[in-house]
Amino acid sequence: MSGSSDYGKWIAAVDRIMKRDWCIDTAEAGLNEGELRRFWSEGDVPEAFVAWYAAKYDLIRFESGYSQRSPA
């Protein structure tokens, strides 16, 4: 990948996957542009980057339909 357009698409894909699976995006995860550009420039595909990040920080996957219920 090269160019700011490709980087923007990469970030959008990472954000979409993170929002879908963990209800956070790169900004909410505390990732800065320098870190993100480094992973992007190394050729990581969005799915692989998100999987690595989730494993590193032991994120718990968001499951659609989950609701927190108070004990009866």
DSSP file (Angstrom, degrees, kcal/mol; ACC not computed):
  #  RESIDUE AA STRUCTURE BP1 BP2  ACC     N-H-->O    O-->H-N    N-H-->O    O-->H-N    TCO  KAPPA ALPHA  PHI   PSI    X-CA   Y-CA   Z-CA
    1    1 A M              0   0    0      0, 0.0     2,-0.3     0, 0.0    42,-0.1   0.000 360.0 360.0 360.0 145.1    0.0    0.0    0.0
    2    2 A S     >  +     0   0    0      1,-0.0     4,-0.5     0, 0.0     3,-0.1  -0.993 360.0  39.6-149.3 155.1    1.2    3.5   -0.6
    3    3 A G  H  > S-     0   0    0     -2,-0.3     4,-1.9     2,-0.1     3,-0.1   0.125  84.1 -84.8  90.4 154.8   -0.2    7.0   -0.4
    4    4 A S  H  > S+     0   0    0      1,-0.2     4,-2.5     2,-0.2     5,-0.2   0.785 124.1  60.8 -67.9 -26.7   -2.4    8.8    2.1
    5    5 A S  H  > S+     0   0    0      2,-0.2     4,-2.1     1,-0.2    -1,-0.2   0.930 106.8  45.2 -64.4 -45.0   -5.6    7.4    0.4
    6    6 A D  H  X S+     0   0    0     -4,-0.5     4,-2.3     2,-0.2    -2,-0.2   0.893 112.5  51.8 -65.2 -39.5   -4.5    3.9    1.0
    7    7 A Y  H  X S+     0   0    0     -4,-1.9     4,-2.7     2,-0.2    -2,-0.2   0.917 109.0  50.6 -62.1 -43.4   -3.6    4.7    4.6
    8    8 A G  H  X S+     0   0    0     -4,-2.5     4,-2.3     1,-0.2    -1,-0.2   0.889 110.9  48.4 -61.7 -40.1   -7.1    6.3    5.1
    9    9 A K  H  X S+     0   0    0     -4,-2.1     4,-2.2     2,-0.2    -1,-0.2   0.887 110.8  51.6 -66.5 -38.7   -8.7    3.2    3.8
   10   10 A W  H  X S+     0   0    0     -4,-2.3     4,-2.6     2,-0.2    -2,-0.2   0.932 111.1  46.9 -63.6 -46.7   -6.6    1.0    6.1
   11   11 A I  H  X S+     0   0    0     -4,-2.7     4,-3.1     1,-0.2     5,-0.2   0.919 111.0  52.2 -61.5 -44.1   -7.6    3.1    9.1
   12   12 A A  H  X S+     0   0    0     -4,-2.3     4,-2.3     1,-0.2    -1,-0.2   0.901 111.2  47.3 -60.1 -40.8  -11.2    3.0    8.1
   13   13 A A  H  X S+     0   0    0     -4,-2.2     4,-2.3     2,-0.2    -1,-0.2   0.920 112.5  48.7 -66.9 -43.4  -11.1   -0.8    7.8
   14   14 A V  H  X S+     0   0    0     -4,-2.6     4,-2.8     1,-0.2     5,-0.2   0.939 113.0  48.0 -60.7 -47.3   -9.3   -1.1   11.2
   15   15 A D  H  X S+     0   0    0     -4,-3.1     4,-2.9     1,-0.2     5,-0.2   0.910 110.7  51.6 -59.7 -42.9  -11.9    1.2   12.9
   16   16 A R  H  X S+     0   0    0     -4,-2.3     4,-2.2    -5,-0.2    -1,-0.2   0.920 113.1  44.3 -61.5 -44.7  -14.8   -0.8   11.3
   17   17 A I  H  X S+     0   0    0     -4,-2.3     4,-2.5     2,-0.2     5,-0.3   0.921 114.8  48.4 -67.5 -43.7  -13.4   -4.1   12.6
   18   18 A M  H  X>S+     0   0    0     -4,-2.8     4,-3.0     1,-0.2     6,-1.0   0.911 112.9  47.9 -64.2 -41.8  -12.6   -2.7   16.0
   19   19 A K  H  X5S+     0   0    0     -4,-2.9     4,-1.1     4,-0.3    -1,-0.2   0.908 113.7  48.5 -63.6 -41.4  -16.1   -1.1   16.3
   20   20 A R  H  <5S+     0   0    0     -4,-2.2    -2,-0.2    -5,-0.2    -1,-0.2   0.919 124.5  27.7 -64.4 -44.8  -17.8   -4.3   15.2
   21   21 A D  H  <5S+     0   0    0     -4,-2.5    41,-5.2    -5,-0.1    -2,-0.2   0.787 139.5  14.5 -93.8 -29.6  -15.9   -6.6   17.5
   22   22 A W  H  <5S-     0   0    0     -4,-3.0    -3,-0.2    -5,-0.3    -2,-0.1   0.344  90.1-121.0-131.9   5.5  -14.9   -4.5   20.5
   23   23 A C  S  <<S+     0   0    0     -4,-1.1     2,-0.3    -5,-0.6    -4,-0.3   0.766  81.2  97.8  58.7  28.1  -17.1   -1.3   20.3
   24   24 A I        -     0   0    0     -6,-1.0    -2,-0.3    -9,-0.1     2,-0.2  -0.955  58.7-147.8-135.9 158.4  -14.0    0.9   20.2
   25   25 A D     >  -     0   0    0     -2,-0.3     4,-1.8    -7,-0.1     6,-0.2  -0.570  42.2 -86.1-114.0-174.3  -12.1    2.6   17.4
   26   26 A T  T  4>S+     0   0    0      1,-0.2     5,-2.3     2,-0.2     4,-0.4   0.876 127.4  49.5 -63.4 -38.0   -8.4    3.4   17.1
   27   27 A A  T >45S+     0   0    0      1,-0.2     3,-1.2     2,-0.2    -1,-0.2   0.927 111.6  48.1 -66.2 -44.4   -8.7    6.7   18.9
   28   28 A E  T 345S+     0   0    0      1,-0.3    -1,-0.2     2,-0.1    -2,-0.2   0.777 107.7  57.1 -67.0 -25.8  -10.7    5.1   21.8
   29   29 A A  T 3<5S-     0   0    0     -4,-1.8    -1,-0.3     2,-0.1    -2,-0.2   0.563 117.2-115.5 -80.4  -8.7   -8.0    2.4   22.0
   30   30 A G  T < 5 +     0   0    0     -3,-1.2     2,-0.4    -4,-0.4    -3,-0.2   0.656  61.8 152.1  84.2  16.4   -5.4    5.1   22.5
   31   31 A L      < -     0   0    0     -5,-2.3    -1,-0.3    -6,-0.2     2,-0.2  -0.651  31.6-149.5 -81.0 132.7   -3.5    4.4   19.3
   32   32 A N     >  -     0   0    0     -2,-0.4     4,-2.3     1,-0.1     5,-0.2  -0.571  26.5-106.1 -99.1 167.9   -1.7    7.4   17.8
   33   33 A E  H  > S+     0   0    0      1,-0.2     4,-2.9     2,-0.2     5,-0.2   0.853 117.2  56.9 -62.5 -35.4   -1.0    8.1   14.2
   34   34 A G  H  > S+     0   0    0      2,-0.2     4,-1.8     1,-0.2    -1,-0.2   0.929 109.4  45.1 -61.1 -45.6    2.7    7.3   14.5
   35   35 A E  H  > S+     0   0    0      2,-0.2     4,-2.0     1,-0.2    -2,-0.2   0.935 115.2  47.8 -62.2 -46.6    1.9    3.8   15.8
   36   36 A L  H  X S+     0   0    0     -4,-2.3     4,-2.7     1,-0.2    -2,-0.2   0.912 110.1  51.1 -63.7 -43.6   -0.8    3.2   13.1
   37   37 A R  H  X S+     0   0    0     -4,-2.9     4,-2.9     1,-0.2    -1,-0.2   0.867 107.5  55.0 -62.5 -35.5    1.4    4.4   10.3
   38   38 A R  H  X S+     0   0    0     -4,-1.8     4,-1.4    -5,-0.2    -1,-0.2   0.948 111.4  42.7 -62.8 -48.1    4.2    2.1   11.4
   39   39 A F  H  <>S+     0   0    0     -4,-2.0     5,-1.7     1,-0.2     4,-0.3   0.910 115.7  49.8 -65.2 -40.9    1.9   -1.0   11.3
   40   40 A W  H ><5S+     0   0    0     -4,-2.7     3,-1.6     1,-0.2    -2,-0.2   0.927 109.8  50.4 -61.8 -45.1    0.4    0.2    8.0
   41   41 A S  H 3<5S+     0   0    0     -4,-2.9    -1,-0.2     1,-0.3    -2,-0.2   0.754 102.8  60.9 -68.8 -22.7    3.8    0.8    6.4
   42   42 A E  T 3<5S-     0   0    0     -4,-1.4    -1,-0.3    -5,-0.2    -2,-0.2   0.529 118.7-112.3 -79.8  -5.0    4.9   -2.7    7.5
   43   43 A G  T < 5 +     0   0    0     -3,-1.6    -3,-0.2    -4,-0.3     2,-0.1   0.584  56.6 163.1  89.9  10.5    2.1   -4.1    5.3
   44   44 A D      < -     0   0    0     -5,-1.7    -1,-0.3     4,-0.1    -2,-0.1  -0.428  36.8-129.6 -62.4 132.2   -0.2   -5.5    8.0
   45   45 A V     >  -     0   0    0     -2,-0.1     4,-2.4     1,-0.1     3,-0.4  -0.555  25.2-110.8 -77.0 151.4   -3.7   -6.1    6.7
   46   46 A P  H  > S+     0   0    0      0, 0.0     4,-2.7     0, 0.0     5,-0.2   0.876 116.3  52.2 -51.9 -43.8   -6.4   -4.6    8.9
   47   47 A E  H  > S+     0   0    0      1,-0.2     4,-2.2     2,-0.2     5,-0.2   0.901 111.4  46.6 -61.8 -41.5   -7.7   -7.9   10.1
   48   48 A A  H  > S+     0   0    0     -3,-0.4     4,-2.4     2,-0.2    -1,-0.2   0.900 112.5  50.0 -68.4 -40.9   -4.2   -9.1   11.2
   49   49 A F  H  X S+     0   0    0     -4,-2.4     4,-2.8     2,-0.2    -2,-0.2   0.944 112.4  46.7 -62.5 -47.1   -3.5   -5.8   13.0
   50   50 A V  H  X S+     0   0    0     -4,-2.7     4,-2.7    -5,-0.2     5,-0.2   0.902 112.1  50.7 -63.3 -41.1   -6.8   -5.9   14.9
   51   51 A A  H  X S+     0   0    0     -4,-2.2     4,-2.1    -5,-0.2    -1,-0.2   0.917 112.4  47.2 -62.6 -43.2   -6.3   -9.6   15.9
   52   52 A W  H  X S+     0   0    0     -4,-2.4     4,-2.7     2,-0.2    -2,-0.2   0.938 113.3  47.7 -62.2 -47.4   -2.8   -8.8   17.1
   53   53 A Y  H  X S+     0   0    0     -4,-2.8     4,-2.1     1,-0.2    -2,-0.2   0.916 111.9  49.8 -62.0 -44.1   -3.9   -5.7   19.1
   54   54 A A  H  <>S+     0   0    0     -4,-2.7     5,-2.3     1,-0.2     4,-0.3   0.891 113.4  46.2 -62.8 -40.4   -6.8   -7.6   20.6
   55   55 A A  H ><5S+     0   0    0     -4,-2.1     3,-0.8    -5,-0.2    -2,-0.2   0.913 110.8  52.7 -68.6 -42.3   -4.6  -10.5   21.7
   56   56 A K  H 3<5S+     0   0    0     -4,-2.7    -2,-0.2     1,-0.2    -1,-0.2   0.894 120.0  33.2 -60.3 -41.2   -1.9   -8.1   23.1
   57   57 A Y  T 3<5S-     0   0    0     -4,-2.1    -1,-0.2    -5,-0.2    -2,-0.2   0.260 106.5-123.2-102.8  10.9   -4.4   -6.3   25.3
   58   58 A D  T < 5 -     0   0    0     -3,-0.8    -3,-0.2    -4,-0.3    -4,-0.1   0.886  40.6-171.6  52.1  47.2   -6.6   -9.3   26.0
   59   59 A L      < -     0   0    0     -5,-2.3     2,-0.6    -6,-0.2    -1,-0.1  -0.393  19.9-130.1 -70.6 147.4   -9.8   -7.6   24.6
   60   60 A I        -     0   0    0    -38,-0.1     2,-0.1    -2,-0.1    -1,-0.1  -0.885  27.6-117.3-100.5 124.6  -13.1   -9.4   25.1
   61   61 A R        -     0   0    0     -2,-0.6     2,-0.4     1,-0.1   -39,-0.2  -0.350  22.8-124.0 -65.8 135.3  -15.1   -9.6   21.9
   62   62 A F        -     0   0    0    -41,-5.2     2,-0.5    -2,-0.1   -39,-0.1  -0.642  24.0-154.0 -76.1 131.1  -18.4   -7.8   21.8
   63   63 A E    >   -     0   0    0     -2,-0.4     3,-1.8   -41,-0.1   -42,-0.1  -0.945  18.0-119.3-113.5 124.8  -21.3  -10.2   21.0
   64   64 A S  T 3  S+     0   0    0     -2,-0.5     3,-0.1     1,-0.3   -44,-0.0  -0.295  98.3  27.6 -59.0 137.1  -24.4   -8.8   19.3
   65   65 A G  T 3  S+     0   0    0      1,-0.3    -1,-0.3     0, 0.0     2,-0.2   0.358  84.3 139.1  92.7  -6.0  -27.5   -9.3   21.4
   66   66 A Y    <   -     0   0    0     -3,-1.8     2,-0.4     2,-0.0    -1,-0.3  -0.521  27.3-179.2 -71.5 135.5  -25.6   -9.3   24.7
   67   67 A S        -     0   0    0     -2,-0.2     2,-0.6    -3,-0.1    -3,-0.0  -1.000  26.9-127.8-136.7 138.5  -27.4   -7.5   27.5
   68   68 A Q        -     0   0    0     -2,-0.4     2,-0.4     0, 0.0    -2,-0.0  -0.727  29.5-166.4 -85.0 123.6  -26.3   -7.0   31.0
   69   69 A R        -     0   0    0     -2,-0.6     3,-0.1     0, 0.0    -2,-0.0  -0.887  17.8-126.2-112.5 140.8  -29.0   -8.0   33.4
   70   70 A S        -     0   0    0     -2,-0.4     0, 0.0     1,-0.1     0, 0.0  -0.597  40.4 -94.8 -81.0 147.1  -29.2   -7.2   37.0
   71   71 A P              0   0    0      0, 0.0    -1,-0.1     0, 0.0     0, 0.0  -0.260 360.0 360.0 -61.5 146.5  -29.6  -10.2   39.3
   72   72 A A              0   0    0     -3,-0.1    -2,-0.0     0, 0.0     0, 0.0   0.464 360.0 360.0 -79.5 360.0  -33.2  -11.0   40.4
